[in-house]
Amino acid sequence: MQEIYKDANSEEWHFDENSYILSETDSKGLILYANDLFCEMAGYKQEELIGVPHNVVRHPDMPRIAFKGLWDDIQSKGFWNGIVKNLRKDGGYYWVNATALRKIHDDGRVTYLSIRRVPSRVDVKNCITLYARLKSKE
């Protein structure tokens, strides 16, 4: 088990900075793979995540434009990196520094890999302000 803990003063959850949250989705965004840390941080059992849309962890504070940028970059460059606030099953949340990659298999199938690390607190603070401003314009 990875070390995860809840902030005593908020609903924010944290994970060890030397750990990675990993997942893979199909071309429709359905989860094919979720590592143990993803399950723990999201508050789901693995069998609850496999086959469901990855946006099950999309926090309502996240502006739509952030995900448009993600998909635009993945389609044009094959990867994207950014700071994301994710929603837990219990209503809590956690921040990640996410890198998403497009993977083209030998048989032509396309899947998407997401590798998430602990973001810096400066990046989180900056994103809280930016995302609130972007959400207010939606």
C-alpha positions as a Python dict, from the first residue, in 0.01 Angstrom:
ca = {
    (1, 'M'): (0, 0, 0),
    (2, 'Q'): (116, 349, -88),
    (3, 'E'): (107, 616, 178),
    (4, 'I'): (-200, 835, 130),
    (5, 'Y'): (-350, 1073, 379),
    (6, 'K'): (-626, 1331, 413),
    (7, 'D'): (-550, 1691, 506),
    (8, 'A'): (-692, 1750, 854),
    (9, 'N'): (-822, 2097, 757),
    (10, 'S'): (-991, 2015, 424),
    (11, 'E'): (-1122, 1738, 200),
    (12, 'E'): (-790, 1725, 13),
    (13, 'W'): (-606, 1395, -9),
    (14, 'H'): (-233, 1352, -73),
    (15, 'F'): (-2, 1075, -186),
    (16, 'D'): (370, 1011, -157),
    (17, 'E'): (581, 1226, -390),
    (18, 'N'): (780, 920, -500),
    (19, 'S'): (468, 742, -624),
    (20, 'Y'): (283, 741, -956),
    (21, 'I'): (-85, 713, -1036),
    (22, 'L'): (-124, 519, -1361),
    (23, 'S'): (-420, 449, -1585),
    (24, 'E'): (-497, 357, -1942),
    (25, 'T'): (-816, 429, -2133),
    (26, 'D'): (-951, 320, -2468),
    (27, 'S'): (-1034, 563, -2749),
    (28, 'K'): (-1374, 632, -2589),
    (29, 'G'): (-1220, 725, -2253),
    (30, 'L'): (-1320, 402, -2077),
    (31, 'I'): (-1072, 285, -1816),
    (32, 'L'): (-881, -28, -1917),
    (33, 'Y'): (-624, -20, -1637),
    (34, 'A'): (-595, 155, -1302),
    (35, 'N'): (-303, 94, -1068),
    (36, 'D'): (-357, 45, -696),
    (37, 'L'): (-267, 404, -612),
    (38, 'F'): (-525, 538, -858),
    (39, 'C'): (-789, 321, -691),
    (40, 'E'): (-683, 434, -343),
    (41, 'M'): (-669, 803, -428),
    (42, 'A'): (-1000, 798, -617),
    (43, 'G'): (-1162, 592, -340),
    (44, 'Y'): (-1283, 314, -570),
    (45, 'K'): (-1214, -56, -595),
    (46, 'Q'): (-1047, -154, -921),
    (47, 'E'): (-1356, -341, -1040),
    (48, 'E'): (-1557, -19, -996),
    (49, 'L'): (-1321, 170, -1229),
    (50, 'I'): (-1252, -74, -1512),
    (51, 'G'): (-1486, -8, -1803),
    (52, 'V'): (-1619, 326, -1676),
    (53, 'P'): (-1539, 669, -1825),
    (54, 'H'): (-1221, 823, -1685),
    (55, 'N'): (-1415, 1141, -1621),
    (56, 'V'): (-1564, 968, -1315),
    (57, 'V'): (-1281, 1151, -1133),
    (58, 'R'): (-1336, 1487, -1303),
    (59, 'H'): (-1379, 1751, -1034),
    (60, 'P'): (-1647, 2015, -1101),
    (61, 'D'): (-1391, 2288, -1030),
    (62, 'M'): (-1204, 2192, -1346),
    (63, 'P'): (-1283, 2424, -1639),
    (64, 'R'): (-1392, 2261, -1965),
    (65, 'I'): (-1122, 2452, -2156),
    (66, 'A'): (-852, 2261, -1966),
    (67, 'F'): (-975, 1932, -2112),
    (68, 'K'): (-1013, 2085, -2457),
    (69, 'G'): (-644, 2176, -2436),
    (70, 'L'): (-562, 1824, -2323),
    (71, 'W'): (-736, 1663, -2622),
    (72, 'D'): (-605, 1922, -2870),
    (73, 'D'): (-247, 1857, -2754),
    (74, 'I'): (-283, 1478, -2751),
    (75, 'Q'): (-421, 1480, -3105),
    (76, 'S'): (-161, 1725, -3242),
    (77, 'K'): (150, 1634, -3038),
    (78, 'G'): (70, 1292, -2896),
    (79, 'F'): (101, 1408, -2534),
    (80, 'W'): (-18, 1665, -2282),
    (81, 'N'): (99, 1778, -1938),
    (82, 'G'): (-88, 1983, -1681),
    (83, 'I'): (-219, 2019, -1327),
    (84, 'V'): (-557, 1857, -1259),
    (85, 'K'): (-791, 1854, -961),
    (86, 'N'): (-959, 1513, -935),
    (87, 'L'): (-1272, 1411, -748),
    (88, 'R'): (-1283, 1118, -506),
    (89, 'K'): (-1581, 888, -470),
    (90, 'D'): (-1638, 1023, -116),
    (91, 'G'): (-1649, 1385, -239),
    (92, 'G'): (-1290, 1465, -144),
    (93, 'Y'): (-1031, 1570, -399),
    (94, 'Y'): (-667, 1539, -491),
    (95, 'W'): (-434, 1734, -719),
    (96, 'V'): (-203, 1574, -973),
    (97, 'N'): (62, 1676, -1221),
    (98, 'A'): (-65, 1468, -1514),
    (99, 'T'): (103, 1358, -1833),
    (100, 'A'): (-125, 1196, -2090),
    (101, 'L'): (17, 1008, -2387),
    (102, 'R'): (-142, 865, -2701),
    (103, 'K'): (-37, 506, -2766),
    (104, 'I'): (-88, 354, -3110),
    (105, 'H'): (-75, -26, -3096),
    (106, 'D'): (58, -255, -3370),
    (107, 'D'): (-298, -351, -3460),
    (108, 'G'): (-395, 17, -3504),
    (109, 'R'): (-584, 52, -3178),
    (110, 'V'): (-533, 378, -2992),
    (111, 'T'): (-522, 397, -2614),
    (112, 'Y'): (-427, 675, -2378),
    (113, 'L'): (-187, 645, -2087),
    (114, 'S'): (-195, 883, -1795),
    (115, 'I'): (91, 914, -1548),
    (116, 'R'): (25, 1136, -1249),
    (117, 'R'): (270, 1267, -989),
    (118, 'V'): (243, 1497, -692),
    (119, 'P'): (231, 1859, -815),
    (120, 'S'): (416, 2142, -646),
    (121, 'R'): (206, 2346, -403),
    (122, 'V'): (297, 2658, -604),
    (123, 'D'): (147, 2500, -918),
    (124, 'V'): (-166, 2401, -723),
    (125, 'K'): (-207, 2752, -583),
    (126, 'N'): (-166, 2905, -929),
    (127, 'C'): (-417, 2662, -1079),
    (128, 'I'): (-677, 2730, -809),
    (129, 'T'): (-676, 3095, -913),
    (130, 'L'): (-660, 3026, -1288),
    (131, 'Y'): (-929, 2757, -1286),
    (132, 'A'): (-1167, 2972, -1081),
    (133, 'R'): (-1126, 3253, -1334),
    (134, 'L'): (-1180, 3016, -1629),
    (135, 'K'): (-1485, 2853, -1465),
    (136, 'S'): (-1642, 3195, -1408),
    (137, 'K'): (-1634, 3251, -1786),
    (138, 'E'): (-1810, 2925, -1875),
}
